[in-house]
Amino acid sequence: MGKGDKKSRRGKIILGSSGVRRPKSSKTKAFVKTEEVPVQKVEKKAKVAEAPKVEHKPKAKVAEPVAITETEITVAPEKAVKKVVKKAKEDAAE
């Protein structure tokens, strides 16, 4: 039995516990009470966090929608379209 034994006196001293083998004595006090000294409370000033200055950016202006009056539709001449289609077919065949 030794320092690591929880049941022996020496083990309880090492482990810092007490129990059946080494009971605490209720007669001894850990410290002697002295006169109480009044403690002055000092009020701490509350620190107010200053809000960072934010520069406001101007908001984007929304353009008004423009009404479309007339649309011009240009149609390619049929001969030109036929030539392009014919040329594309020839190139695909090769």
Secondary structure, DSSP 8 states (H G I E B T S, - for coil): --TT-SSSHHHHHHHT---SSS---SSS-SS----------------------------------------------HHHHHHHHHHHHHHHH-
